[in-house]
């Protein structure tokens, strides 16, 4: 049975709108995906029918909202196949999740002279927090150079480890090249050398559930707005044995156990890392999104996205005016490209006049842009609600841009 893309599309109200008099062709999904009606309804219902603060009161609204909030944590646990809800920390997003991990590790686990391994295709969100440890703690960043398709040489990776290597931080899927990193193998090697590993799953988790136990990572990060949920919410998975020994990130309510004039004790994870009123409505929306995704035909969804990617790569490659970046065998539904001799910002602007929304810029990946020898690219990225007709609309819009600007 083939994936029913029309039935899937029908769940997204925004996909029926027009842009500049043309049907919307939304191909900026690697930046943020659109929201199904299920998620919209869940947030609206929580605001209009049950809202109160969580973990604070004993009245009906507080109990209902707390149940819904913790239900979202259960959904995230299931989505990641974590062992326990105690391993699921709600954050303000993927960036905040990486910052949380880096900050607490810098309070005792990583110090002067300790080494952190990053790849050259990391998003800035998985670079800058580790630079903070370099600047403030004297840690050393070591760079694993990827090939032009985003491939990682595991022998070169293994050779980077020393007795001072404490941390590896790697994207699960590149937001520019679409390449999937061999995270499971990298985790095994890291642990052989006594190092921890964090996987940035903001792109990979957008295309279906992830098994963190199978990957063997110590930390896994993803963000709500790329997994069909709202902005302002993300998840940091942390292996319980690691979280239990780490200090708090921020101070305030919820993260404490006892507060006295001359001493303080802290709550257990995950609440130790969730100071203050959390993103309640956002978490409820995320829980609805993850539950909805897990109800879909995941194999069909992924196969459809792969077919769209192959269609787009083949058709764009057949032109004589487009340069493509990244052709990994395990490539996700992300295509970085440039029209020869044309700035990608101009390309994006002209494509928008045809109703086609793509990204343009360095995609928060300046080390990778340097590796590719460009300052920026355009980027088309697919979700399961995209169609083969929309691939053709992208190619036609690129042809029009080429004719206008050449």
QUILINNOR-V546549 format. One record per pair of residues at least 12 apart in sequence whose C-alpha atoms are under 7 Angstrom apart, sorted by the first residue. I is the first residue (numbers start at 1). GAP is how many residues later the second one is. Records with the same first field share a line. If there is no record, write none. Layout:
# QUILINNOR-V546549
I->GAP  GAP
This chain:
# QUILINNOR-V546549
2->298
3->297  298  301
5->379  380
8->377
9->376
11->25  26
12->23  24  25
13->24
19->336
20->333  335
22->332  333
23->332
24->331  332
25->330  331  332  365
26->330  331
27->329  330  331  353  354  355
28->329  330  331  352  353
29->352  353  354
30->145  173  351
32->193  194
33->192  193  195
34->194
35->193  194
36->192
38->250
39->190  246  249  250
42->243  246
43->238  241  242
46->235
50->14  15
51->14
52->13
54->12
68->216
69->211  214  215
71->216
72->211  212  214  215
73->12  15
75->212  215  216
76->211  214
79->130  131  211
80->129  130  131  132
81->129  130  131  132
82->130  131
86->154  183  184
87->150  151  152  153  183
88->147  148  149  150  182
89->146  147  148  181  184
90->143  144  145  146  184
91->142  143  144  145
92->140  141  142
93->130  131  139  140  141  142
94->108  127  128  129  140  141
95->30
97->124  137  138  139
98->28  31  123
99->30
100->149
102->27  28
103->146
104->142  143  144  145
106->27
110->29  56
111->26  27  28
112->25  26  27
113->25  26  27
114->25  26  50  51  52
115->24  25  26  27  49  50  51  52
116->24  25  26  49  50  51  52
117->24  25  26  27  50  51  52
118->24  25  26  50  51  52
119->24  25  26  27  51
120->23  24  25  26  247  248
121->25  53  244  246  247
122->48  49  243
123->241  242
124->240  241
144->13
148->178  224
149->28  30  177  178  179
150->27  29  176  178
152->29
158->31
165->30
166->29  30
167->28  29  30
168->28  29  30
169->28  29  30
170->28  29  30
171->28  29  30
172->27  28  29  32
173->28  30  31
175->28  159
176->158  159  160
177->148  149  157  158  159
178->153  154  155  156
179->149  151  152  153
180->150  151
183->32
184->31  32
187->29  30
196->22
197->20  21  22
198->19  20  21  22
199->18  20  21  22
200->20  21  22
201->19  20  21
202->19  20  21  24
205->17  22
206->20  21
207->95
208->85  90
218->20  21
219->17  18  19  20
220->16  17  18
221->14  15  16
222->12  13  14
223->12
224->62
227->62
228->61
229->56  57  60
230->52  55  56
232->50
233->46  49  50
243->26
244->25
248->24  25
249->24
250->23  25
251->24
252->23  24
253->22  23
254->17  20  21  22
255->12  16  17  18  19  20
256->16
301->83
304->80
305->28  77  78  79
306->27
308->80
309->24
312->79
316->79
321->18  19
322->15  16  17  18
323->14  15  16  17
324->12  13  14
325->12
333->48  49
334->46  47  48
335->44  45  46
336->41  42  43  44
337->40  41  42
338->39  40
344->16  17  32  33  34
345->15  16
347->54
348->12  30
350->51
351->46  47  50
354->43
356->38
358->20  21  22
359->19  20  21
360->16  17  18  19
361->15  16  17
362->13  14  15
